[in-house]
Amino acid sequence: MPDAAILARLKAAVEENFAAETEFLADLVRFPSLRGREAPLQDWVSRQFAARGWAVDRFSLADVPLAQHPKASPMVDCDPAGSFQVVGTKRAATPKGRSLILQGHIDVVPEGPTEMWTYPPYAGHVHDGWLYGRGANDMKAGVASMIFAMDALAKAGLVPTADIHVQTVTEEESTGNGALSTLLRGYRADAALIPEPTGGSITRAHTGTLWFRIRVAGVPVHVAVAQTGSNAIMSAYTLVQAMYDYTAEANKAALTHKWYSDIDSPIKFNPGIIRGGDWASSTPAWCEVDCRIGLLPGQDIKEVQKAVEATIAGAARKDAFLANNPPSVTWHGFLADGFVQEPGTEAEAVLAAAHMAAFGSEMPARASTAVNDTRFYGLYFDMPALCYGPKGEGNHGFDERTNLAHLKSTTLAIATFIADWCGVEEAA
């Protein structure tokens, strides 16, 4: 269990810093760090890290050999040279404890129509104990918690006795290449903690994610004689329905999975973007649908890709036009495996004790039907990878928000975890 005296000091420090932490989070939210537009926020983060006396490494995805790694995902309409990662390192003078990576992503998904938000999506508005905004919960609250957990140690007059790398990355929402790039840059530790918005649970398992694009051709004719042409948009609907049927069958197989048997339909399929046609009074000659499909931990990505391609080809063969004009399937973005952080690691035990100290209850576990970055650390680089963070609502939706009271307790839990995992000594 955490040392009672150290816990009291950390609790007082978190409390004293919390107004600043809330404003820091609001500042994070005020940067519209959409994909390909994260650089201004990463510049600001770099300055924040430098002001804390940390060694700062700011680099782009073009500065590491991503293409040489088998688990890099193909980028989607984004220049790797413009996608920046930031690592702030607090080194121990004489390392005696266990080292740690604290990592959070700062990229956010599009906000959608702003008129459908109660508060402007990039205002960082606080109301009734919640902070609102795109990315407020997913996952800028987690980023604030890990940085201010470090600040709590400093405020309490404590210095970690192991090296700590605090990382802010991009591409979590589309490829995961940001997390991978930090590992290719050479950063390693005895454990990694990613404070995604888990509501105080540890993410025991996450599904994988694949992105792909279906492209369908059609025959354009005047709508007055539409029966003589072919409508690519309607043909695309046929293929999308076939993918829903495939997903239903895949979820039947999930009923026997060790970690997902009790979760309703853990494999999720989503047609997320549709483009097509050139004129409202012409049958469309083309249609593209960007899709997302999940897969279970242990499933092979290439086998799932083959199954998806076979499903689409099979549906096309049943259509008179598509049988002679086959659709294409291209893979871009996520090629992400599922991952299970098996119970029993020392890192998880230390985190569970820290959670108990901060919240007064046992740390629950969950299996997620969405992907996160822990797979890189745990599955490919063989280090304990803990996904644990604050509570909120509305991820990827309107009125996304994070709960400030829970954020405060989460910050204390992470600070306590750092103290126990890395060890601390009195500041000089």
DORO-63423 format. One record per residue (C-alpha): residue in one letter; x, y, z. Coordinates in nm, 4 decimals, always signed. Example, Ala and Ser with C-alpha at 12.3 -4.5 7.8 and 13.67 -1.06 7.14 Angstrom:
("A", (+1.2300, -0.4500, +0.7800))
("S", (+1.3670, -0.1060, +0.7140))
This chain:
("M", (+0.0000, +0.0000, +0.0000))
("P", (+0.1165, +0.3581, -0.0597))
("D", (+0.2981, +0.5320, +0.2234))
("A", (+0.0381, +0.7299, +0.4206))
("A", (+0.2583, +1.0347, +0.4680))
("I", (+0.3492, +1.0528, +0.0997))
("L", (-0.0159, +1.0024, +0.0038))
("A", (-0.1191, +1.2943, +0.2241))
("R", (+0.1428, +1.5182, +0.0683))
("L", (+0.0368, +1.4218, -0.2818))
("K", (-0.3301, +1.4744, -0.2035))
("A", (-0.2593, +1.8247, -0.0749))
("A", (-0.0471, +1.9011, -0.3816))
("V", (-0.3147, +1.7815, -0.6255))
("E", (-0.5724, +1.9925, -0.4452))
("E", (-0.3508, +2.3003, -0.4509))
("N", (-0.2734, +2.2557, -0.8209))
("F", (-0.6229, +2.1661, -0.9390))
("A", (-0.7375, +2.5104, -1.0496))
("A", (-0.4252, +2.5294, -1.2646))
("E", (-0.4886, +2.1776, -1.3942))
("T", (-0.8438, +2.2708, -1.4945))
("E", (-0.7209, +2.5781, -1.6819))
("F", (-0.4448, +2.3694, -1.8421))
("L", (-0.7070, +2.1254, -1.9688))
("A", (-0.9203, +2.4117, -2.1001))
("D", (-0.6147, +2.5420, -2.2859))
("L", (-0.5582, +2.1971, -2.4381))
("V", (-0.9172, +2.1886, -2.5592))
("R", (-0.8895, +2.5354, -2.7131))
("F", (-0.6431, +2.3979, -2.9685))
("P", (-0.8459, +2.2349, -3.2511))
("S", (-0.5894, +1.9574, -3.2852))
("L", (-0.7587, +1.7749, -3.5695))
("R", (-0.5640, +1.5271, -3.7763))
("G", (-0.2839, +1.7042, -3.9614))
("R", (-0.3355, +2.0207, -3.7536))
("E", (-0.1739, +1.9146, -3.4258))
("A", (+0.1554, +2.1058, -3.4621))
("P", (+0.0482, +2.4273, -3.2819))
("L", (-0.0635, +2.2289, -2.9792))
("Q", (+0.2520, +2.0188, -2.9809))
("D", (+0.4604, +2.3374, -2.9929))
("W", (+0.2714, +2.4642, -2.6889))
("V", (+0.3178, +2.1316, -2.5084))
("S", (+0.6902, +2.1448, -2.5846))
("R", (+0.7117, +2.4820, -2.4133))
("Q", (+0.5120, +2.3514, -2.1162))
("F", (+0.7508, +2.0582, -2.0753))
("A", (+1.0589, +2.2783, -2.1090))
("A", (+0.9233, +2.5155, -1.8432))
("R", (+0.9115, +2.2174, -1.6055))
("G", (+1.2797, +2.1524, -1.6628))
("W", (+1.2279, +1.8343, -1.8627))
("A", (+1.4461, +1.7403, -2.1582))
("V", (+1.2254, +1.7885, -2.4651))
("D", (+1.2374, +1.5840, -2.7841))
("R", (+1.0071, +1.7080, -3.0615))
("F", (+1.0165, +1.5029, -3.3824))
("S", (+0.7963, +1.4146, -3.6772))
("L", (+0.6799, +1.0810, -3.8098))
("A", (+0.9186, +1.1352, -4.0998))
("D", (+1.2120, +1.1279, -3.8563))
("V", (+1.1694, +0.7584, -3.7698))
("P", (+1.1707, +0.4467, -3.9942))
("L", (+0.7958, +0.3822, -3.9805))
("A", (+0.7836, +0.2125, -4.3204))
("Q", (+1.0296, -0.0524, -4.2003))
("H", (+0.8101, -0.1672, -3.9116))
("P", (+0.5495, -0.4348, -3.9903))
("K", (+0.2934, -0.2814, -3.7521))
("A", (+0.2948, +0.0678, -3.8993))
("S", (-0.0374, +0.1570, -4.0608))
("P", (-0.0721, +0.3370, -4.3952))
("M", (-0.1316, +0.7080, -4.3438))
("V", (-0.4562, +0.8649, -4.4651))
("D", (-0.4151, +1.1934, -4.6546))
("C", (-0.1587, +1.3254, -4.4062))
("D", (+0.2066, +1.4221, -4.4488))
("P", (+0.4229, +1.2354, -4.1943))
("A", (+0.6634, +1.5300, -4.1904))
("G", (+0.3874, +1.7489, -4.0486))
("S", (+0.2789, +1.5120, -3.7705))
("F", (+0.4803, +1.5919, -3.4576))
("Q", (+0.5392, +1.3955, -3.1386))
("V", (+0.6686, +1.5376, -2.8106))
("V", (+0.8554, +1.3566, -2.5340))
("G", (+0.9480, +1.5277, -2.2083))
("T", (+1.1967, +1.3288, -2.0021))
("K", (+1.2506, +1.3689, -1.6283))
("R", (+1.5686, +1.1795, -1.5510))
("A", (+1.6688, +1.0534, -1.2087))
("A", (+2.0089, +1.1678, -1.0864))
("T", (+2.0819, +0.8164, -0.9598))
("P", (+1.8188, +0.5747, -1.0947))
("K", (+1.7084, +0.3257, -0.8296))
("G", (+1.3409, +0.2624, -0.9113))
("R", (+1.1481, +0.1360, -1.2130))
("S", (+1.1204, +0.3568, -1.5192))
("L", (+0.7901, +0.4667, -1.6690))
("I", (+0.6314, +0.5966, -1.9884))
("L", (+0.3260, +0.8208, -1.9482))
("Q", (+0.1602, +0.8638, -2.2870))
("G", (-0.1466, +1.0422, -2.4166))
("H", (-0.2745, +1.1383, -2.7592))
("I", (-0.3660, +1.4963, -2.8450))
("D", (-0.5316, +1.4367, -3.1831))
("V", (-0.9095, +1.4722, -3.1877))
("V", (-1.1872, +1.3691, -3.4259))
("P", (-1.3941, +1.6290, -3.6169))
("E", (-1.6528, +1.8154, -3.4127))
("G", (-1.9406, +1.7947, -3.6615))
("P", (-2.1989, +2.0732, -3.6959))
("T", (-2.1148, +2.3262, -3.4256))
("E", (-2.4778, +2.4377, -3.3955))
("M", (-2.5546, +2.0977, -3.2419))
("W", (-2.3252, +2.1640, -2.9453))
("T", (-2.4561, +2.3275, -2.6290))
("Y", (-2.1236, +2.5082, -2.5879))
("P", (-1.8669, +2.5849, -2.8602))
("P", (-1.6598, +2.2691, -2.9125))
("Y", (-1.3232, +2.4415, -2.8661))
("A", (-1.4117, +2.6805, -2.5844))
("G", (-1.3125, +2.4575, -2.2902))
("H", (-1.6315, +2.5649, -2.1148))
("V", (-1.6816, +2.4586, -1.7506))
("H", (-2.0332, +2.4063, -1.6167))
("D", (-2.1619, +2.2269, -1.3076))
("G", (-1.8445, +2.0248, -1.2469))
("W", (-1.7848, +1.9259, -1.6101))
("L", (-1.5453, +2.0621, -1.8721))
("Y", (-1.6892, +2.0531, -2.2245))
("G", (-1.5236, +2.0375, -2.5647))
("R", (-1.3981, +1.8190, -2.8441))
("G", (-1.1185, +1.6088, -2.7003))
("A", (-1.1961, +1.7175, -2.3434))
("N", (-1.2503, +1.3546, -2.2470))
("D", (-1.0821, +1.1686, -2.5333))
("M", (-0.8201, +1.2208, -2.4192))
("K", (-0.6981, +1.5623, -2.3151))
("A", (-0.8237, +1.5099, -1.9593))
("G", (-0.5909, +1.2113, -1.9400))
("V", (-0.3042, +1.4194, -2.0767))
("A", (-0.3675, +1.6829, -1.8105))
("S", (-0.3834, +1.4166, -1.5391))
("M", (-0.0476, +1.2624, -1.6251))
("I", (+0.1283, +1.5996, -1.6472))
("F", (-0.0237, +1.7281, -1.3245))
("A", (+0.0505, +1.3999, -1.1499))
("M", (+0.4128, +1.4822, -1.2170))
("D", (+0.3503, +1.8378, -1.0970))
("A", (+0.1988, +1.7026, -0.7753))
("L", (+0.5217, +1.5184, -0.6985))
("A", (+0.7202, +1.8372, -0.7509))
("K", (+0.4765, +2.0434, -0.5435))
("A", (+0.5038, +1.7858, -0.2641))
("G", (+0.8828, +1.8157, -0.2661))
("L", (+0.9375, +1.4656, -0.4065))
("V", (+1.1677, +1.3555, -0.6887))
("P", (+1.1205, +1.0256, -0.8778))
("T", (+1.4127, +0.7850, -0.8495))
("A", (+1.3700, +0.6485, -1.2021))
("D", (+1.3530, +0.7969, -1.5496))
("I", (+1.0063, +0.9054, -1.6659))
("H", (+0.9143, +0.9831, -2.0271))
("V", (+0.5998, +1.1958, -2.0650))
("Q", (+0.4747, +1.1674, -2.4236))
("T", (+0.2070, +1.3429, -2.6277))
("V", (+0.1401, +1.1722, -2.9593))
("T", (-0.0729, +1.2059, -3.2700))
("E", (-0.2443, +0.9523, -3.4955))
("E", (-0.4128, +0.7547, -3.2167))
("E", (-0.7511, +0.8128, -3.3786))
("S", (-0.6430, +0.6874, -3.7221))
("T", (-0.3290, +0.4702, -3.7286))
("G", (-0.1444, +0.4541, -3.3964))
("N", (+0.1729, +0.5583, -3.5756))
("G", (+0.2426, +0.8297, -3.3194))
("A", (+0.2821, +0.5794, -3.0372))
("L", (+0.4861, +0.3485, -3.2581))
("S", (+0.7153, +0.6354, -3.3554))
("T", (+0.8168, +0.6992, -2.9931))
("L", (+0.9234, +0.3379, -2.9636))
("L", (+1.1119, +0.3552, -3.2919))
("R", (+1.2753, +0.6702, -3.1549))
("G", (+1.4177, +0.4466, -2.8810))
("Y", (+1.2063, +0.5211, -2.5756))
("R", (+1.1662, +0.2250, -2.3421))
("A", (+1.0598, +0.1793, -1.9804))
("D", (+0.9684, -0.0856, -1.7262))
("A", (+0.5995, -0.0021, -1.7749))
("A", (+0.3704, +0.2276, -1.9731))
("L", (+0.0563, +0.4025, -1.8494))
("I", (-0.1920, +0.5544, -2.0947))
("P", (-0.4663, +0.7554, -1.9171))
("E", (-0.7463, +0.7095, -2.1700))
("P", (-1.0928, +0.7955, -2.0292))
("T", (-1.1701, +0.4591, -1.8690))
("G", (-1.3681, +0.5949, -1.5741))
("G", (-1.1192, +0.4597, -1.3229))
("S", (-1.1143, +0.1091, -1.4733))
("I", (-0.8167, -0.0700, -1.6169))
("T", (-0.8701, -0.1738, -1.9775))
("R", (-0.8011, -0.5448, -1.9657))
("A", (-0.8487, -0.5946, -2.3394))
("H", (-0.9200, -0.3949, -2.6501))
("T", (-1.0402, -0.5020, -2.9914))
("G", (-0.8419, -0.4331, -3.3056))
("T", (-0.9483, -0.1951, -3.5812))
("L", (-0.9185, -0.2005, -3.9598))
("W", (-1.0040, +0.0841, -4.1944))
("F", (-1.0869, +0.0259, -4.5606))
("R", (-1.2474, +0.1995, -4.8575))
("I", (-1.4981, +0.0420, -5.0944))
("R", (-1.5148, +0.2018, -5.4388))
("V", (-1.8026, +0.1231, -5.6729))
("A", (-1.8553, +0.2226, -6.0340))
("G", (-2.1849, +0.3041, -6.2054))
("V", (-2.3223, +0.4031, -6.5437))
("P", (-2.4337, +0.7671, -6.5560))
("V", (-2.7522, +0.8456, -6.7446))
("H", (-3.0186, +1.1132, -6.7183))
("V", (-3.2514, +1.0362, -6.4322))
("A", (-3.5393, +1.0359, -6.6809))
("V", (-3.4083, +0.7007, -6.8080))
("A", (-3.2478, +0.5853, -6.4827))
("Q", (-3.3461, +0.2243, -6.5497))
("T", (-3.0982, +0.2129, -6.8371))
("G", (-2.8006, +0.3101, -6.6212))
("S", (-2.6559, +0.1984, -6.2894))
("N", (-2.6550, +0.3891, -5.9590))
("A", (-2.3199, +0.3511, -5.7818))
("I", (-2.4553, +0.4839, -5.4524))
("M", (-2.7306, +0.2223, -5.4405))
("S", (-2.4815, -0.0479, -5.5370))
("A", (-2.2635, +0.0625, -5.2454))
("Y", (-2.5601, +0.0169, -5.0086))
("T", (-2.5772, -0.3471, -5.1153))
("L", (-2.2141, -0.4013, -5.0205))
("V", (-2.2524, -0.2200, -4.6887))
("Q", (-2.5449, -0.4463, -4.5992))
("A", (-2.3306, -0.7486, -4.6804))
("M", (-2.0719, -0.6192, -4.4337))
("Y", (-2.3385, -0.5890, -4.1635))
("D", (-2.4311, -0.9522, -4.2284))
("Y", (-2.0638, -1.0499, -4.2040))
("T", (-2.0345, -0.8636, -3.8719))
("A", (-2.3364, -1.0453, -3.7290))
("E", (-2.1722, -1.3789, -3.8072))
("A", (-1.8384, -1.2649, -3.6666))
("N", (-2.0083, -1.1724, -3.3399))
("K", (-2.1465, -1.5252, -3.3082))
("A", (-1.7880, -1.6515, -3.3022))
("A", (-1.7065, -1.3924, -3.0349))
("L", (-1.9363, -1.5749, -2.7921))
("T", (-1.6521, -1.8172, -2.7152))
("H", (-1.3765, -1.5568, -2.6711))
("K", (-1.2177, -1.5531, -2.3244))
("W", (-1.2516, -1.1780, -2.2718))
("Y", (-1.5498, -1.0906, -2.4931))
("S", (-1.7996, -1.3725, -2.4440))
("D", (-2.0114, -1.1606, -2.2073))
("I", (-2.0089, -0.8463, -2.4220))
("D", (-2.2914, -0.7898, -2.6682))
("S", (-2.1644, -0.7700, -3.0269))
("P", (-1.8041, -0.6694, -2.9522))
("I", (-1.7092, -0.6544, -3.3202))
("K", (-1.8337, -0.3240, -3.4545))
("F", (-1.8711, -0.2311, -3.8214))
("N", (-1.9260, +0.1279, -3.9287))
("P", (-1.9611, +0.2911, -4.2699))
("G", (-1.8299, +0.6292, -4.1590))
("I", (-1.7879, +0.8405, -4.4734))
("I", (-1.9689, +0.8254, -4.8087))
("R", (-1.8863, +1.0191, -5.1228))
("G", (-2.0347, +0.9771, -5.4681))
("G", (-2.1913, +1.1153, -5.7771))
("D", (-2.1567, +1.4402, -5.9629))
("W", (-2.5117, +1.5625, -6.0304))
("A", (-2.8491, +1.5194, -5.8631))
("S", (-3.0219, +1.4453, -6.1958))
("S", (-2.7673, +1.1894, -6.3146))
("T", (-2.7265, +0.8353, -6.1876))
("P", (-2.3924, +0.8441, -6.0038))
("A", (-2.0961, +0.6962, -6.1851))
("W", (-1.8954, +0.6418, -5.8676))
("C", (-1.9256, +0.5978, -5.4941))
("E", (-1.6721, +0.5531, -5.2152))
("V", (-1.7509, +0.4376, -4.8635))
("D", (-1.4871, +0.4573, -4.5889))
("C", (-1.5483, +0.1834, -4.3333))
("R", (-1.4242, +0.0539, -4.0012))
("I", (-1.4396, -0.3078, -3.8816))
("G", (-1.3236, -0.4511, -3.5501))
("L", (-1.1470, -0.7771, -3.4730))
("L", (-1.0879, -0.9717, -3.1540))
("P", (-0.7568, -1.0120, -2.9740))
("G", (-0.5820, -1.3107, -3.1254))
("Q", (-0.7389, -1.2741, -3.4692))
("D", (-0.4956, -1.2363, -3.7573))
("I", (-0.5282, -0.9074, -3.9452))
("K", (-0.4549, -1.0625, -4.2841))
("E", (-0.7200, -1.3293, -4.2329))
("V", (-0.9804, -1.0662, -4.1443))
("Q", (-0.8815, -0.8645, -4.4500))
("K", (-0.9312, -1.1697, -4.6688))
("A", (-1.2728, -1.2325, -4.5115))
("V", (-1.3840, -0.8728, -4.5725))
("E", (-1.2658, -0.8810, -4.9333))
("A", (-1.4391, -1.2151, -4.9899))
("T", (-1.7628, -1.0812, -4.8391))
("I", (-1.7659, -0.7792, -5.0698))
("A", (-1.6699, -0.9845, -5.3753))
("G", (-1.9402, -1.2402, -5.2954))
("A", (-2.2068, -0.9716, -5.2653))
("A", (-2.0930, -0.8165, -5.5932))
("R", (-2.1267, -1.1470, -5.7777))
("K", (-2.4968, -1.1530, -5.6892))
("D", (-2.5547, -0.8145, -5.8563))
("A", (-2.5979, -0.8064, -6.2350))
("F", (-2.3933, -0.4884, -6.2796))
("L", (-2.1301, -0.5398, -6.0069))
("A", (-2.0608, -0.8946, -6.1227))
("N", (-1.9133, -0.7472, -6.4416))
("N", (-1.7792, -0.4307, -6.2760))
("P", (-1.6268, -0.5524, -5.9486))
("P", (-1.5825, -0.3030, -5.6658))
("S", (-1.2367, -0.2346, -5.5253))
("V", (-1.1280, -0.2535, -5.1623))
("T", (-0.8269, -0.0548, -5.0433))
("W", (-0.6801, -0.0592, -4.6931))
("H", (-0.5661, +0.2628, -4.5326))
("G", (-0.5449, +0.3885, -4.1790))
("F", (-0.5762, +0.1412, -3.8927))
("L", (-0.4262, -0.2040, -3.9317))
("A", (-0.4447, -0.2553, -3.5566))
("D", (-0.4339, -0.5799, -3.3620))
("G", (-0.6447, -0.6444, -3.0567))
("F", (-0.4578, -0.6768, -2.7284))
("V", (-0.5015, -0.8263, -2.3822))
("Q", (-0.2991, -0.7070, -2.0842))
("E", (-0.3085, -1.0285, -1.8877))
("P", (-0.3672, -0.9865, -1.5126))
("G", (-0.0936, -1.0473, -1.2608))
("T", (+0.1743, -0.7930, -1.3471))
("E", (+0.3443, -0.6027, -1.0672))
("A", (+0.2635, -0.2768, -1.2467))
("E", (-0.1084, -0.3501, -1.2311))
("A", (-0.0855, -0.4394, -0.8631))
("V", (+0.0824, -0.1059, -0.7883))
("L", (-0.1817, +0.0788, -0.9914))
("A", (-0.4628, -0.1037, -0.8140))
("A", (-0.3218, +0.0012, -0.4762))
("A", (-0.2911, +0.3608, -0.5972))
("H", (-0.6512, +0.3557, -0.7183))
("M", (-0.7681, +0.2223, -0.3819))
("A", (-0.5776, +0.4991, -0.2041))
("A", (-0.7287, +0.7715, -0.4243))
("F", (-1.0852, +0.6423, -0.4662))
("G", (-1.1352, +0.4182, -0.1638))
("S", (-1.2570, +0.1280, -0.3764))
("E", (-1.1144, -0.1581, -0.5789))
("M", (-1.0052, -0.0868, -0.9348))
("P", (-1.2469, -0.2521, -1.1804))
("A", (-1.1440, -0.3990, -1.5159))
("R", (-1.3138, -0.3693, -1.8509))
("A", (-1.2845, -0.5029, -2.2048))
("S", (-1.3115, -0.2297, -2.4659))
("T", (-1.4722, -0.2577, -2.8097))
("A", (-1.2464, +0.0220, -2.9377))
("V", (-0.8733, +0.0314, -2.9919))
("N", (-0.6063, +0.2170, -2.7927))
("D", (-0.2284, +0.2482, -2.8054))
("T", (-0.1412, -0.0123, -2.5401))
("R", (-0.0907, -0.2790, -2.8078))
("F", (+0.2363, -0.1197, -2.9154))
("Y", (+0.3907, -0.1382, -2.5695))
("G", (+0.2441, -0.4679, -2.4538))
("L", (+0.2100, -0.6746, -2.7707))
("Y", (+0.5066, -0.5607, -2.9782))
("F", (+0.7596, -0.4280, -2.7250))
("D", (+0.6934, -0.6573, -2.4285))
("M", (+0.6317, -0.4118, -2.1452))
("P", (+0.3340, -0.3924, -1.9074))
("A", (+0.0839, -0.1550, -2.0705))
("L", (-0.1798, -0.0056, -1.8423))
("C", (-0.4768, +0.1855, -1.9822))
("Y", (-0.6403, +0.3740, -1.6940))
("G", (-0.7790, +0.7234, -1.6689))
("P", (-1.0586, +0.9700, -1.5866))
("K", (-1.4331, +0.9650, -1.6460))
("G", (-1.6461, +1.1520, -1.8942))
("E", (-1.9108, +1.1286, -2.1643))
("G", (-1.9709, +1.1929, -2.5325))
("N", (-1.6496, +1.0685, -2.6931))
("H", (-1.6692, +1.1423, -3.0698))
("G", (-2.0152, +1.2951, -3.0142))
("F", (-2.1765, +1.6284, -2.9366))
("D", (-2.1214, +1.7883, -2.5948))
("E", (-1.8205, +1.5718, -2.5123))
("R", (-1.7263, +1.6402, -2.1518))
("T", (-1.5054, +1.5221, -1.8663))
("N", (-1.5915, +1.5101, -1.4969))
("L", (-1.3620, +1.7387, -1.2991))
("A", (-1.4051, +1.5716, -0.9603))
("H", (-1.3071, +1.2375, -1.1113))
("L", (-1.0153, +1.4021, -1.2904))
("K", (-0.8813, +1.5266, -0.9568))
("S", (-0.8961, +1.1801, -0.8009))
("T", (-0.7419, +1.0265, -1.1124))
("T", (-0.4533, +1.2717, -1.0938))
("L", (-0.3932, +1.1649, -0.7349))
("A", (-0.4079, +0.7971, -0.8322))
("I", (-0.1512, +0.8465, -1.1092))
("A", (+0.0769, +1.0532, -0.8845))
("T", (+0.0575, +0.7792, -0.6210))
("F", (+0.1320, +0.5154, -0.8836))
("I", (+0.4376, +0.7087, -1.0002))
("A", (+0.5629, +0.7435, -0.6425))
("D", (+0.5274, +0.3715, -0.5711))
("W", (+0.6387, +0.2382, -0.9101))
("C", (+0.9349, +0.4685, -0.9701))
("G", (+1.0206, +0.5430, -0.6062))
("V", (+1.0691, +0.8924, -0.4707))
("E", (+1.3117, +1.0815, -0.2557))
("E", (+1.3090, +1.4246, -0.0996))
("A", (+1.3936, +1.7084, -0.3339))
("A", (+1.7238, +1.8799, -0.2629))
